[in-house]
């Protein structure tokens, strides 16, 4: 269960970092 939570957290973090980088690039 803990590993699953960690995986979900990493997915959210990677998705956030990707969208944040996209905003910086498009700005």
C-alpha distances in whole Angstrom, upper triangle without the diagonal:
4,5,5,6,9,10,11,12,14,15,17,18,20,21,23,24,26,27,28,30,32,33,35,36,38,39
4,5,5,6,9,10,11,12,14,15,16,18,20,21,22,24,26,27,28,30,31,33,34,36,37
4,5,5,6,9,10,10,12,14,15,16,18,20,21,22,24,25,27,28,30,31,33,34,36
4,5,5,6,9,10,11,12,14,15,16,18,20,21,23,24,26,27,29,30,31,33,34
4,5,5,6,9,10,11,12,14,15,16,18,20,21,22,24,26,27,28,30,31,33
4,5,5,6,9,10,10,12,14,15,16,18,20,21,22,24,25,27,28,30,31
4,5,5,6,9,10,10,12,14,15,16,18,20,21,22,24,26,27,28,30
4,5,5,6,9,10,11,12,14,15,17,18,20,21,23,24,26,27,28
4,5,5,6,9,10,10,12,14,15,16,18,20,21,22,24,26,27
4,5,5,6,8,10,10,12,14,15,16,18,20,21,22,24,25
4,5,5,6,8,10,10,12,14,15,16,18,20,21,22,24
4,6,5,6,9,10,11,12,14,15,16,18,20,21,22
4,5,5,6,8,10,10,12,14,15,16,18,20,21
4,5,5,6,9,10,10,12,14,15,16,18,20
4,6,5,6,8,10,11,12,14,15,16,18
4,5,5,6,8,10,11,12,14,15,16
4,6,5,6,8,10,11,12,14,15
4,5,5,6,9,10,11,12,14
4,5,5,6,9,10,10,12
4,5,5,6,9,10,11
4,5,5,6,9,10
4,5,5,6,8
4,5,5,6
4,6,5
4,6
4
